Structure formats: structure tokens, C-alpha cells
Amino acid sequence: MLRASSEALDSEVDLEQLEAGADVTHGELLVRYAESAVRQDSDLGKVRSGLEAQVGPGGVIEAAATVAAFEGLNRIADATGIQLDSGLADESADFRMLLGLDAYAGAASTEVAGVPTRAADVMGIFR
């Protein structure tokens, strides 16, 4: 999604520098906010206040909505065992490796070689 949105905005995002903010305006602070929100860290209030000082209340709302949307999508995908199709698996192999995404539990639904492990039937999705 990051790759597609950066292309749509005609903006370059350095995936190797993601933790440092990926050359996005306020990127490092946004990454800290997202990590703190997802982990429910004790410093979330401080990080949120720092973000609000930089981007304003509307920016915090957008950041919170983005974190919530991604968190929801990830939970749904993990819970249902959604697999990457072979085309997307092949296309995303480079940045999945770079970001270590294949190490996450949700990656177990897609074989490393990019060949999806499909459920035999609908109920198989939930097993």
C-alpha cells in the first residue's frame, strides 16, 4: 500500500529508511506514533502530543485513522489466513525481505516461494 500510494502521489519513499521516516514529512514522528499506538506503549500520550505539535489535531486524527485501518486489515487478514496471490507475492518479494515481513505470523499463509497455500474450501480459511 505504501508503494502504491507513493506512486499515486508521485512521491518517492525509501523503504530501506522506513524507521527513519522514509523521507516523508514528519515521517520519523509518524512512525514513532504508529509503533507506540499499535504496541499501546506507556509513552503514547507524549508521542501523540509531539505529533499534534507538528501536524495539528487534524493530522493526529488522520494518523490515528491510518493506524486503525492498517491494524484492522492486518487482523482480518491474519484471522482469515488471506494469502498473497502469486503475482503480488513475486512483485513484493524484494521489500518483504527488506522489511522482514516474511518473519511475521501472518506470512505463514503464503509460501516463501510465492506460491499461495490455498484452503480447499471456505471453511478451510478459518482453520
LOTOR-90874 format. One record per atom (N, C-alpha, C, O, CB): x, y, z; residue number from 1; atom name. Coordinates in nm, 2 decimals, padded with zeros to 4 digits. Glycine has a CB too. Example, Ala and Ser with C-alpha at 12.3 -4.5 7.8 and 13.67 -1.06 7.14 Angstrom:
! LOTOR-90874
[[01.32,-00.57,00.78],1,'N']
[[01.23,-00.45,00.78],1,'CA']
[[01.32,-00.33,00.78],1,'C']
[[01.42,-00.33,00.85],1,'O']
[[01.13,-00.45,00.90],1,'CB']
[[01.28,-00.22,00.71],2,'N']
[[01.37,-00.11,00.71],2,'CA']
[[01.29,00.00,00.79],2,'C']
[[01.34,00.11,00.80],2,'O']
[[01.41,-00.06,00.57],2,'CB']
This chain:
! LOTOR-90874
[[00.08,-00.12,00.00],1,'N']
[[00.00,00.00,00.00],1,'CA']
[[00.09,00.13,00.00],1,'C']
[[00.06,00.22,-00.07],1,'O']
[[-00.09,00.00,00.12],1,'CB']
[[00.20,00.12,00.07],2,'N']
[[00.29,00.24,00.08],2,'CA']
[[00.35,00.26,-00.06],2,'C']
[[00.35,00.38,-00.10],2,'O']
[[00.40,00.22,00.18],2,'CB']
[[00.38,00.15,-00.13],3,'N']
[[00.44,00.17,-00.26],3,'CA']
[[00.34,00.23,-00.36],3,'C']
[[00.37,00.32,-00.43],3,'O']
[[00.49,00.03,-00.31],3,'CB']
[[00.22,00.18,-00.35],4,'N']
[[00.11,00.23,-00.44],4,'CA']
[[00.07,00.37,-00.41],4,'C']
[[00.06,00.45,-00.50],4,'O']
[[-00.01,00.14,-00.43],4,'CB']
[[00.06,00.41,-00.28],5,'N']
[[00.02,00.54,-00.25],5,'CA']
[[00.13,00.64,-00.29],5,'C']
[[00.10,00.75,-00.33],5,'O']
[[-00.01,00.55,-00.10],5,'CB']
[[00.26,00.60,-00.27],6,'N']
[[00.37,00.69,-00.31],6,'CA']
[[00.37,00.71,-00.46],6,'C']
[[00.40,00.82,-00.50],6,'O']
[[00.50,00.64,-00.26],6,'CB']
[[00.34,00.61,-00.53],7,'N']
[[00.34,00.62,-00.68],7,'CA']
[[00.22,00.71,-00.72],7,'C']
[[00.23,00.80,-00.81],7,'O']
[[00.32,00.49,-00.75],7,'CB']
[[00.10,00.70,-00.65],8,'N']
[[-00.01,00.78,-00.68],8,'CA']
[[00.01,00.93,-00.66],8,'C']
[[-00.04,01.01,-00.73],8,'O']
[[-00.13,00.73,-00.60],8,'CB']
[[00.09,00.95,-00.55],9,'N']
[[00.12,01.09,-00.52],9,'CA']
[[00.25,01.14,-00.59],9,'C']
[[00.30,01.25,-00.56],9,'O']
[[00.14,01.10,-00.37],9,'CB']
[[00.31,01.06,-00.68],10,'N']
[[00.43,01.09,-00.75],10,'CA']
[[00.54,01.13,-00.65],10,'C']
[[00.61,01.23,-00.66],10,'O']
[[00.40,01.20,-00.85],10,'CB']
[[00.55,01.05,-00.54],11,'N']
[[00.65,01.08,-00.44],11,'CA']
[[00.73,00.95,-00.41],11,'C']
[[00.68,00.84,-00.42],11,'O']
[[00.57,01.12,-00.30],11,'CB']
[[00.86,00.97,-00.40],12,'N']
[[00.95,00.86,-00.37],12,'CA']
[[00.95,00.83,-00.22],12,'C']
[[00.97,00.92,-00.14],12,'O']
[[01.09,00.89,-00.43],12,'CB']
[[00.94,00.70,-00.19],13,'N']
[[00.96,00.66,-00.05],13,'CA']
[[01.07,00.56,-00.04],13,'C']
[[01.07,00.46,-00.11],13,'O']
[[00.82,00.60,00.01],13,'CB']
[[01.16,00.59,00.04],14,'N']
[[01.28,00.50,00.06],14,'CA']
[[01.24,00.39,00.16],14,'C']
[[01.25,00.42,00.28],14,'O']
[[01.41,00.58,00.10],14,'CB']
[[01.21,00.27,00.12],15,'N']
[[01.16,00.16,00.21],15,'CA']
[[01.28,00.12,00.30],15,'C']
[[01.25,00.08,00.41],15,'O']
[[01.12,00.04,00.13],15,'CB']
[[01.40,00.14,00.26],16,'N']
[[01.51,00.10,00.35],16,'CA']
[[01.52,00.19,00.46],16,'C']
[[01.58,00.16,00.57],16,'O']
[[01.64,00.10,00.27],16,'CB']
[[01.47,00.31,00.45],17,'N']
[[01.48,00.41,00.56],17,'CA']
[[01.34,00.43,00.63],17,'C']
[[01.32,00.53,00.69],17,'O']
[[01.52,00.55,00.50],17,'CB']
[[01.26,00.33,00.62],18,'N']
[[01.12,00.34,00.68],18,'CA']
[[01.13,00.38,00.83],18,'C']
[[01.05,00.47,00.86],18,'O']
[[01.05,00.21,00.66],18,'CB']
[[01.21,00.32,00.91],19,'N']
[[01.21,00.35,01.05],19,'CA']
[[01.26,00.49,01.07],19,'C']
[[01.22,00.55,01.18],19,'O']
[[01.30,00.25,01.13],19,'CB']
[[01.33,00.55,00.98],20,'N']
[[01.38,00.68,00.99],20,'CA']
[[01.28,00.78,00.93],20,'C']
[[01.31,00.90,00.92],20,'O']
[[01.52,00.70,00.93],20,'CB']
[[01.17,00.73,00.89],21,'N']
[[01.07,00.82,00.83],21,'CA']
[[01.05,00.82,00.68],21,'C']
[[00.96,00.88,00.63],21,'O']
[[01.09,00.96,00.88],21,'CB']
[[01.14,00.74,00.62],22,'N']
[[01.13,00.72,00.47],22,'CA']
[[01.13,00.85,00.39],22,'C']
[[01.06,00.86,00.29],22,'O']
[[01.01,00.64,00.44],22,'CB']
[[01.19,00.95,00.44],23,'N']
[[01.19,01.08,00.37],23,'CA']
[[01.05,01.14,00.35],23,'C']
[[01.03,01.22,00.26],23,'O']
[[01.26,01.07,00.24],23,'CB']
[[00.96,01.11,00.44],24,'N']
[[00.83,01.16,00.44],24,'CA']
[[00.82,01.28,00.54],24,'C']
[[00.88,01.26,00.65],24,'O']
[[00.72,01.05,00.47],24,'CB']
[[00.76,01.39,00.51],25,'N']
[[00.75,01.50,00.60],25,'CA']
[[00.69,01.44,00.74],25,'C']
[[00.59,01.38,00.74],25,'O']
[[00.66,01.61,00.55],25,'CB']
[[00.76,01.47,00.85],26,'N']
[[00.73,01.42,00.98],26,'CA']
[[00.73,01.27,00.99],26,'C']
[[00.66,01.21,01.08],26,'O']
[[00.59,01.48,01.02],26,'CB']
[[00.79,01.20,00.89],27,'N']
[[00.79,01.06,00.89],27,'CA']
[[00.84,00.99,01.01],27,'C']
[[00.78,00.89,01.05],27,'O']
[[00.87,01.01,00.77],27,'CB']
[[00.95,01.03,01.07],28,'N']
[[01.00,00.97,01.18],28,'CA']
[[00.90,00.97,01.30],28,'C']
[[00.89,00.88,01.37],28,'O']
[[01.14,01.03,01.22],28,'CB']
[[00.84,01.09,01.32],29,'N']
[[00.74,01.11,01.42],29,'CA']
[[00.62,01.02,01.40],29,'C']
[[00.56,00.97,01.49],29,'O']
[[00.71,01.26,01.44],29,'CB']
[[00.58,01.02,01.27],30,'N']
[[00.46,00.93,01.24],30,'CA']
[[00.49,00.78,01.26],30,'C']
[[00.40,00.71,01.31],30,'O']
[[00.42,00.95,01.09],30,'CB']
[[00.61,00.74,01.23],31,'N']
[[00.65,00.60,01.26],31,'CA']
[[00.65,00.58,01.41],31,'C']
[[00.60,00.47,01.45],31,'O']
[[00.79,00.57,01.20],31,'CB']
[[00.71,00.67,01.49],32,'N']
[[00.70,00.65,01.63],32,'CA']
[[00.56,00.65,01.69],32,'C']
[[00.53,00.57,01.77],32,'O']
[[00.78,00.77,01.70],32,'CB']
[[00.47,00.73,01.63],33,'N']
[[00.33,00.73,01.68],33,'CA']
[[00.27,00.60,01.64],33,'C']
[[00.20,00.54,01.73],33,'O']
[[00.26,00.85,01.61],33,'CB']
[[00.29,00.55,01.52],34,'N']
[[00.22,00.43,01.48],34,'CA']
[[00.27,00.31,01.56],34,'C']
[[00.19,00.23,01.61],34,'O']
[[00.25,00.40,01.33],34,'CB']
[[00.40,00.30,01.59],35,'N']
[[00.45,00.19,01.67],35,'CA']
[[00.40,00.20,01.81],35,'C']
[[00.36,00.10,01.87],35,'O']
[[00.61,00.20,01.67],35,'CB']
[[00.40,00.32,01.87],36,'N']
[[00.35,00.34,02.00],36,'CA']
[[00.20,00.31,02.02],36,'C']
[[00.16,00.25,02.11],36,'O']
[[00.37,00.49,02.05],36,'CB']
[[00.12,00.35,01.92],37,'N']
[[-00.02,00.32,01.92],37,'CA']
[[-00.05,00.17,01.91],37,'C']
[[-00.13,00.11,01.98],37,'O']
[[-00.09,00.39,01.80],37,'CB']
[[00.02,00.10,01.82],38,'N']
[[00.00,-00.04,01.80],38,'CA']
[[00.04,-00.12,01.92],38,'C']
[[-00.02,-00.22,01.96],38,'O']
[[00.08,-00.09,01.67],38,'CB']
[[00.15,-00.08,01.98],39,'N']
[[00.21,-00.15,02.10],39,'CA']
[[00.14,-00.11,02.23],39,'C']
[[00.16,-00.17,02.33],39,'O']
[[00.36,-00.13,02.11],39,'CB']
[[00.06,00.00,02.22],40,'N']
[[00.00,00.06,02.33],40,'CA']
[[00.10,00.09,02.44],40,'C']
[[00.08,00.06,02.56],40,'O']
[[-00.11,-00.03,02.39],40,'CB']
[[00.21,00.16,02.39],41,'N']
[[00.32,00.19,02.48],41,'CA']
[[00.28,00.30,02.59],41,'C']
[[00.18,00.37,02.56],41,'O']
[[00.44,00.25,02.40],41,'CB']
[[00.35,00.30,02.70],42,'N']
[[00.31,00.40,02.80],42,'CA']
[[00.34,00.54,02.76],42,'C']
[[00.29,00.63,02.82],42,'O']
[[00.39,00.37,02.93],42,'CB']
[[00.43,00.56,02.66],43,'N']
[[00.46,00.69,02.61],43,'CA']
[[00.37,00.74,02.50],43,'C']
[[00.40,00.84,02.43],43,'O']
[[00.60,00.70,02.57],43,'CB']
[[00.26,00.67,02.47],44,'N']
[[00.17,00.71,02.36],44,'CA']
[[00.12,00.85,02.38],44,'C']
[[00.12,00.93,02.28],44,'O']
[[00.05,00.61,02.35],44,'CB']
[[00.08,00.89,02.49],45,'N']
[[00.03,01.03,02.51],45,'CA']
[[00.14,01.13,02.48],45,'C']
[[00.11,01.24,02.42],45,'O']
[[-00.01,01.05,02.66],45,'CB']
[[00.26,01.11,02.52],46,'N']
[[00.37,01.20,02.49],46,'CA']
[[00.40,01.21,02.34],46,'C']
[[00.42,01.31,02.28],46,'O']
[[00.50,01.16,02.57],46,'CB']
[[00.40,01.09,02.28],47,'N']
[[00.42,01.08,02.13],47,'CA']
[[00.31,01.15,02.06],47,'C']
[[00.34,01.23,01.96],47,'O']
[[00.44,00.94,02.09],47,'CB']
[[00.19,01.13,02.10],48,'N']
[[00.07,01.19,02.04],48,'CA']
[[00.08,01.35,02.05],48,'C']
[[00.05,01.42,01.95],48,'O']
[[-00.06,01.14,02.10],48,'CB']
[[00.12,01.39,02.17],49,'N']
[[00.13,01.54,02.19],49,'CA']
[[00.24,01.60,02.10],49,'C']
[[00.22,01.70,02.04],49,'O']
[[00.16,01.57,02.33],49,'CB']
[[00.35,01.53,02.09],50,'N']
[[00.46,01.57,02.00],50,'CA']
[[00.41,01.57,01.85],50,'C']
[[00.45,01.67,01.78],50,'O']
[[00.58,01.48,02.01],50,'CB']
[[00.33,01.47,01.81],51,'N']
[[00.28,01.47,01.68],51,'CA']
[[00.19,01.58,01.65],51,'C']
[[00.19,01.65,01.55],51,'O']
[[00.21,01.33,01.65],51,'CB']
[[00.10,01.61,01.75],52,'N']
[[00.00,01.72,01.74],52,'CA']
[[00.07,01.85,01.72],52,'C']
[[00.02,01.94,01.65],52,'O']
[[-00.10,01.72,01.86],52,'CB']
[[00.18,01.87,01.80],53,'N']
[[00.25,02.00,01.79],53,'CA']
[[00.31,02.02,01.65],53,'C']
[[00.32,02.13,01.60],53,'O']
[[00.37,02.00,01.89],53,'CB']
[[00.34,01.91,01.58],54,'N']
[[00.39,01.92,01.44],54,'CA']
[[00.29,01.92,01.33],54,'C']
[[00.30,02.00,01.23],54,'O']
[[00.49,01.81,01.42],54,'CB']
[[00.18,01.85,01.35],55,'N']
[[00.09,01.83,01.24],55,'CA']
[[-00.05,01.88,01.27],55,'C']
[[-00.14,01.88,01.18],55,'O']
[[00.08,01.69,01.19],55,'CB']
[[-00.08,01.92,01.39],56,'N']
[[-00.21,01.97,01.43],56,'CA']
[[-00.31,01.86,01.46],56,'C']
[[-00.28,01.74,01.44],56,'O']
[[-00.27,02.06,01.33],56,'CB']
[[-00.42,01.90,01.52],57,'N']
[[-00.52,01.79,01.56],57,'CA']
[[-00.57,01.71,01.44],57,'C']
[[-00.59,01.59,01.46],57,'O']
[[-00.64,01.86,01.63],57,'CB']
[[-00.59,01.78,01.33],58,'N']
[[-00.64,01.70,01.21],58,'CA']
[[-00.54,01.60,01.16],58,'C']
[[-00.58,01.49,01.12],58,'O']
[[-00.67,01.80,01.10],58,'CB']
[[-00.41,01.63,01.17],59,'N']
[[-00.31,01.54,01.13],59,'CA']
[[-00.30,01.42,01.23],59,'C']
[[-00.28,01.31,01.18],59,'O']
[[-00.17,01.61,01.13],59,'CB']
[[-00.32,01.44,01.36],60,'N']
[[-00.33,01.33,01.45],60,'CA']
[[-00.45,01.24,01.42],60,'C']
[[-00.43,01.12,01.43],60,'O']
[[-00.34,01.38,01.60],60,'CB']
[[-00.56,01.30,01.39],61,'N']
[[-00.68,01.22,01.35],61,'CA']
[[-00.65,01.14,01.23],61,'C']
[[-00.68,01.02,01.22],61,'O']
[[-00.80,01.31,01.33],61,'CB']
[[-00.59,01.19,01.13],62,'N']
[[-00.55,01.12,01.01],62,'CA']
[[-00.45,01.01,01.04],62,'C']
[[-00.47,00.89,00.99],62,'O']
[[-00.49,01.21,00.90],62,'CB']
[[-00.35,01.04,01.12],63,'N']
[[-00.26,00.93,01.16],63,'CA']
[[-00.33,00.82,01.24],63,'C']
[[-00.30,00.70,01.21],63,'O']
[[-00.14,00.99,01.25],63,'CB']
[[-00.41,00.86,01.33],64,'N']
[[-00.48,00.75,01.41],64,'CA']
[[-00.57,00.67,01.32],64,'C']
[[-00.58,00.55,01.34],64,'O']
[[-00.57,00.82,01.52],64,'CB']
[[-00.64,00.73,01.23],65,'N']
[[-00.73,00.66,01.14],65,'CA']
[[-00.65,00.56,01.05],65,'C']
[[-00.69,00.45,01.02],65,'O']
[[-00.81,00.76,01.05],65,'CB']
[[-00.53,00.61,01.01],66,'N']
[[-00.44,00.52,00.92],66,'CA']
[[-00.39,00.40,01.00],66,'C']
[[-00.39,00.29,00.95],66,'O']
[[-00.33,00.61,00.87],66,'CB']
[[-00.35,00.43,01.12],67,'N']
[[-00.30,00.32,01.21],67,'CA']
[[-00.42,00.22,01.23],67,'C']
[[-00.40,00.10,01.22],67,'O']
[[-00.25,00.37,01.35],67,'CB']
[[-00.54,00.27,01.26],68,'N']
[[-00.65,00.18,01.29],68,'CA']
[[-00.69,00.10,01.16],68,'C']
[[-00.72,-00.02,01.17],68,'O']
[[-00.77,00.27,01.33],68,'CB']
[[-00.68,00.17,01.05],69,'N']
[[-00.72,00.09,00.92],69,'CA']
[[-00.62,-00.02,00.90],69,'C']
[[-00.66,-00.13,00.87],69,'O']
[[-00.72,00.19,00.80],69,'CB']
[[-00.49,00.01,00.91],70,'N']
[[-00.39,-00.09,00.88],70,'CA']
[[-00.40,-00.20,00.99],70,'C']
[[-00.39,-00.32,00.95],70,'O']
[[-00.25,-00.03,00.88],70,'CB']
[[-00.42,-00.17,01.11],71,'N']
[[-00.43,-00.27,01.22],71,'CA']
[[-00.55,-00.36,01.19],71,'C']
[[-00.54,-00.48,01.21],71,'O']
[[-00.44,-00.20,01.36],71,'CB']
[[-00.66,-00.30,01.15],72,'N']
[[-00.78,-00.37,01.12],72,'CA']
[[-00.76,-00.47,01.00],72,'C']
[[-00.80,-00.59,01.01],72,'O']
[[-00.90,-00.28,01.09],72,'CB']
[[-00.70,-00.42,00.90],73,'N']
[[-00.67,-00.50,00.78],73,'CA']
[[-00.58,-00.62,00.82],73,'C']
[[-00.61,-00.73,00.77],73,'O']
[[-00.61,-00.42,00.67],73,'CB']
[[-00.48,-00.59,00.90],74,'N']
[[-00.39,-00.70,00.94],74,'CA']
[[-00.46,-00.80,01.02],74,'C']
[[-00.43,-00.92,01.00],74,'O']
[[-00.27,-00.64,01.01],74,'CB']
[[-00.54,-00.76,01.11],75,'N']
[[-00.61,-00.86,01.20],75,'CA']
[[-00.71,-00.94,01.12],75,'C']
[[-00.72,-01.06,01.14],75,'O']
[[-00.69,-00.78,01.31],75,'CB']
[[-00.78,-00.88,01.02],76,'N']
[[-00.87,-00.96,00.94],76,'CA']
[[-00.79,-01.06,00.85],76,'C']
[[-00.83,-01.17,00.84],76,'O']
[[-00.95,-00.86,00.85],76,'CB']
[[-00.68,-01.01,00.79],77,'N']
[[-00.60,-01.10,00.70],77,'CA']
[[-00.54,-01.21,00.78],77,'C']
[[-00.55,-01.33,00.74],77,'O']
[[-00.49,-01.01,00.64],77,'CB']
[[-00.49,-01.18,00.90],78,'N']
[[-00.43,-01.29,00.98],78,'CA']
[[-00.54,-01.39,01.03],78,'C']
[[-00.51,-01.51,01.03],78,'O']
[[-00.36,-01.23,01.10],78,'CB']
[[-00.65,-01.34,01.07],79,'N']
[[-00.76,-01.42,01.13],79,'CA']
[[-00.82,-01.52,01.02],79,'C']
[[-00.85,-01.63,01.05],79,'O']
[[-00.87,-01.34,01.19],79,'CB']
[[-00.82,-01.47,00.90],80,'N']
[[-00.88,-01.55,00.79],80,'CA']
[[-00.78,-01.62,00.71],80,'C']
[[-00.82,-01.70,00.62],80,'O']
[[-00.97,-01.46,00.70],80,'CB']
[[-00.65,-01.60,00.73],81,'N']
[[-00.55,-01.67,00.66],81,'CA']
[[-00.54,-01.62,00.51],81,'C']
[[-00.51,-01.70,00.43],81,'O']
[[-00.57,-01.81,00.66],81,'CB']
[[-00.57,-01.50,00.49],82,'N']
[[-00.57,-01.45,00.35],82,'CA']
[[-00.42,-01.46,00.30],82,'C']
[[-00.33,-01.42,00.36],82,'O']
[[-00.61,-01.30,00.34],82,'CB']
[[-00.41,-01.52,00.18],83,'N']
[[-00.28,-01.54,00.12],83,'CA']
[[-00.25,-01.43,00.01],83,'C']
[[-00.34,-01.38,-00.05],83,'O']
[[-00.27,-01.68,00.06],83,'CB']
[[-00.12,-01.40,-00.01],84,'N']
[[-00.09,-01.32,-00.12],84,'CA']
[[-00.10,-01.41,-00.25],84,'C']
[[-00.06,-01.52,-00.25],84,'O']
[[00.06,-01.27,-00.11],84,'CB']
[[-00.16,-01.35,-00.35],85,'N']
[[-00.16,-01.43,-00.48],85,'CA']
[[-00.02,-01.43,-00.53],85,'C']
[[00.07,-01.35,-00.49],85,'O']
[[-00.26,-01.37,-00.58],85,'CB']
[[00.01,-01.52,-00.62],86,'N']
[[00.14,-01.54,-00.67],86,'CA']
[[00.20,-01.42,-00.73],86,'C']
[[00.32,-01.39,-00.72],86,'O']
[[00.15,-01.66,-00.77],86,'CB']
[[00.12,-01.34,-00.81],87,'N']
[[00.17,-01.22,-00.87],87,'CA']
[[00.22,-01.12,-00.77],87,'C']
[[00.33,-01.06,-00.78],87,'O']
[[00.07,-01.16,-00.96],87,'CB']
[[00.14,-01.09,-00.67],88,'N']
[[00.17,-01.00,-00.56],88,'CA']
[[00.29,-01.05,-00.48],88,'C']
[[00.38,-00.97,-00.44],88,'O']
[[00.05,-00.97,-00.47],88,'CB']
[[00.29,-01.18,-00.45],89,'N']
[[00.40,-01.24,-00.38],89,'CA']
[[00.53,-01.22,-00.45],89,'C']
[[00.63,-01.18,-00.39],89,'O']
[[00.37,-01.39,-00.35],89,'CB']
[[00.53,-01.24,-00.58],90,'N']
[[00.66,-01.22,-00.66],90,'CA']
[[00.70,-01.08,-00.66],90,'C']
[[00.81,-01.04,-00.65],90,'O']
[[00.64,-01.28,-00.80],90,'CB']
[[00.60,-00.99,-00.69],91,'N']
[[00.62,-00.85,-00.70],91,'CA']
[[00.67,-00.78,-00.57],91,'C']
[[00.75,-00.69,-00.57],91,'O']
[[00.50,-00.77,-00.75],91,'CB']
[[00.63,-00.84,-00.46],92,'N']
[[00.66,-00.78,-00.33],92,'CA']
[[00.78,-00.85,-00.26],92,'C']
[[00.81,-00.81,-00.15],92,'O']
[[00.54,-00.78,-00.24],92,'CB']
[[00.83,-00.95,-00.32],93,'N']
[[00.94,-01.03,-00.25],93,'CA']
[[01.06,-00.94,-00.20],93,'C']
[[01.11,-00.96,-00.10],93,'O']
[[00.99,-01.13,-00.35],93,'CB']
[[01.10,-00.84,-00.29],94,'N']
[[01.21,-00.76,-00.25],94,'CA']
[[01.19,-00.68,-00.12],94,'C']
[[01.27,-00.68,-00.03],94,'O']
[[01.25,-00.67,-00.36],94,'CB']
[[01.08,-00.61,-00.12],95,'N']
[[01.06,-00.52,00.00],95,'CA']
[[01.01,-00.60,00.12],95,'C']
[[01.02,-00.56,00.23],95,'O']
[[00.96,-00.41,-00.03],95,'CB']
[[00.94,-00.72,00.10],96,'N']
[[00.91,-00.81,00.21],96,'CA']
[[01.03,-00.86,00.28],96,'C']
[[01.04,-00.86,00.40],96,'O']
[[00.82,-00.93,00.17],96,'CB']
[[01.13,-00.89,00.20],97,'N']
[[01.26,-00.94,00.26],97,'CA']
[[01.33,-00.82,00.33],97,'C']
[[01.38,-00.84,00.44],97,'O']
[[01.35,-01.00,00.15],97,'CB']
[[01.33,-00.71,00.26],98,'N']
[[01.40,-00.59,00.32],98,'CA']
[[01.34,-00.55,00.45],98,'C']
[[01.41,-00.51,00.54],98,'O']
[[01.39,-00.47,00.22],98,'CB']
[[01.21,-00.55,00.46],99,'N']
[[01.14,-00.51,00.58],99,'CA']
[[01.12,-00.62,00.68],99,'C']
[[01.07,-00.60,00.79],99,'O']
[[01.01,-00.45,00.55],99,'CB']
[[01.16,-00.75,00.65],100,'N']
[[01.14,-00.86,00.74],100,'CA']
[[01.00,-00.91,00.75],100,'C']
[[00.97,-00.97,00.86],100,'O']
[[01.20,-00.83,00.87],100,'CB']
[[00.91,-00.88,00.66],101,'N']
[[00.77,-00.91,00.67],101,'CA']
[[00.74,-01.06,00.67],101,'C']
[[00.64,-01.10,00.73],101,'O']
[[00.69,-00.84,00.56],101,'CB']
[[00.83,-01.14,00.60],102,'N']
[[00.80,-01.28,00.60],102,'CA']
[[00.82,-01.35,00.74],102,'C']
[[00.79,-01.46,00.75],102,'O']
[[00.90,-01.35,00.50],102,'CB']
[[00.88,-01.28,00.83],103,'N']
[[00.90,-01.33,00.97],103,'CA']
[[00.77,-01.32,01.05],103,'C']
[[00.77,-01.38,01.16],103,'O']
[[01.02,-01.26,01.03],103,'CB']
[[00.68,-01.24,01.01],104,'N']
[[00.55,-01.22,01.09],104,'CA']
[[00.46,-01.34,01.07],104,'C']
[[00.47,-01.41,00.97],104,'O']
[[00.48,-01.10,01.04],104,'CB']
[[00.38,-01.37,01.17],105,'N']
[[00.30,-01.49,01.18],105,'CA']
[[00.20,-01.49,01.06],105,'C']
[[00.18,-01.60,01.00],105,'O']
[[00.22,-01.49,01.30],105,'CB']
[[00.15,-01.38,01.01],106,'N']
[[00.06,-01.37,00.90],106,'CA']
[[00.12,-01.42,00.77],106,'C']
[[00.05,-01.46,00.68],106,'O']
[[00.01,-01.23,00.88],106,'CB']
[[00.25,-01.42,00.76],107,'N']
[[00.32,-01.46,00.64],107,'CA']
[[00.31,-01.61,00.62],107,'C']
[[00.34,-01.66,00.51],107,'O']
[[00.46,-01.42,00.64],107,'CB']
[[00.27,-01.68,00.73],108,'N']
[[00.27,-01.83,00.72],108,'CA']
[[00.16,-01.88,00.62],108,'C']
[[00.17,-01.99,00.57],108,'O']
[[00.24,-01.89,00.85],108,'CB']
[[00.07,-01.79,00.58],109,'N']
[[-00.03,-01.83,00.48],109,'CA']
[[00.02,-01.83,00.34],109,'C']
[[-00.05,-01.88,00.25],109,'O']
[[-00.15,-01.73,00.50],109,'CB']
[[00.13,-01.77,00.32],110,'N']
[[00.19,-01.76,00.18],110,'CA']
[[00.33,-01.82,00.19],110,'C']
[[00.41,-01.79,00.27],110,'O']
[[00.20,-01.61,00.13],110,'CB']
[[00.35,-01.92,00.10],111,'N']
[[00.48,-01.99,00.10],111,'CA']
[[00.59,-01.89,00.05],111,'C']
[[00.56,-01.80,-00.03],111,'O']
[[00.48,-02.11,00.00],111,'CB']
[[00.71,-01.90,00.10],112,'N']
[[00.81,-01.81,00.07],112,'CA']
[[00.84,-01.80,-00.08],112,'C']
[[00.88,-01.70,-00.13],112,'O']
[[00.94,-01.85,00.14],112,'CB']
[[00.82,-01.91,-00.15],113,'N']
[[00.85,-01.92,-00.29],113,'CA']
[[00.74,-01.83,-00.37],113,'C']
[[00.76,-01.82,-00.49],113,'O']
[[00.85,-02.06,-00.35],113,'CB']
[[00.64,-01.78,-00.30],114,'N']
[[00.54,-01.70,-00.37],114,'CA']
[[00.42,-01.78,-00.41],114,'C']
[[00.33,-01.72,-00.47],114,'O']
[[00.60,-01.63,-00.48],114,'CB']
[[00.42,-01.91,-00.39],115,'N']
[[00.30,-01.99,-00.43],115,'CA']
[[00.21,-01.99,-00.31],115,'C']
[[00.24,-02.05,-00.21],115,'O']
[[00.35,-02.13,-00.48],115,'CB']
[[00.09,-01.94,-00.33],116,'N']
[[00.00,-01.94,-00.22],116,'CA']
[[-00.05,-02.07,-00.17],116,'C']
[[-00.07,-02.16,-00.26],116,'O']
[[-00.13,-01.85,-00.25],116,'CB']
[[-00.07,-02.09,-00.05],117,'N']
[[-00.12,-02.22,00.01],117,'CA']
[[-00.27,-02.19,00.02],117,'C']
[[-00.31,-02.13,00.12],117,'O']
[[-00.06,-02.26,00.14],117,'CB']
[[-00.35,-02.24,-00.07],118,'N']
[[-00.50,-02.21,-00.07],118,'CA']
[[-00.57,-02.31,00.01],118,'C']
[[-00.53,-02.43,00.02],118,'O']
[[-00.55,-02.21,-00.21],118,'CB']
[[-00.67,-02.26,00.08],119,'N']
[[-00.76,-02.35,00.15],119,'CA']
[[-00.84,-02.44,00.05],119,'C']
[[-00.87,-02.39,-00.06],119,'O']
[[-00.86,-02.27,00.25],119,'CB']
[[-00.87,-02.56,00.09],120,'N']
[[-00.95,-02.65,00.00],120,'CA']
[[-01.10,-02.60,-00.02],120,'C']
[[-01.16,-02.62,-00.12],120,'O']
[[-00.95,-02.79,00.05],120,'CB']
[[-01.15,-02.53,00.09],121,'N']
[[-01.29,-02.48,00.08],121,'CA']
[[-01.30,-02.36,00.17],121,'C']
[[-01.20,-02.33,00.24],121,'O']
[[-01.39,-02.60,00.12],121,'CB']
[[-01.41,-02.30,00.18],122,'N']
[[-01.43,-02.18,00.26],122,'CA']
[[-01.40,-02.21,00.41],122,'C']
[[-01.34,-02.12,00.47],122,'O']
[[-01.58,-02.13,00.24],122,'CB']
[[-01.45,-02.32,00.46],123,'N']
[[-01.42,-02.35,00.60],123,'CA']
[[-01.27,-02.36,00.63],123,'C']
[[-01.23,-02.34,00.74],123,'O']
[[-01.50,-02.47,00.64],123,'CB']
[[-01.20,-02.40,00.53],124,'N']
[[-01.05,-02.42,00.54],124,'CA']
[[-00.98,-02.29,00.57],124,'C']
[[-00.88,-02.28,00.63],124,'O']
[[-01.00,-02.48,00.42],124,'CB']
[[-01.05,-02.18,00.53],125,'N']
[[-00.99,-02.04,00.56],125,'CA']
[[-00.98,-02.02,00.71],125,'C']
[[-00.89,-01.95,00.76],125,'O']
[[-01.07,-01.93,00.49],125,'CB']
[[-01.08,-02.07,00.78],126,'N']
[[-01.09,-02.04,00.92],126,'CA']
[[-01.03,-02.15,01.01],126,'C']
[[-01.04,-02.14,01.14],126,'O']
[[-01.24,-02.03,00.96],126,'CB']
[[-00.96,-02.25,00.95],127,'N']
[[-00.89,-02.35,01.03],127,'CA']
[[-00.75,-02.31,01.06],127,'C']
[[-00.68,-02.39,01.13],127,'O']
[[-00.90,-02.48,00.96],127,'CB']
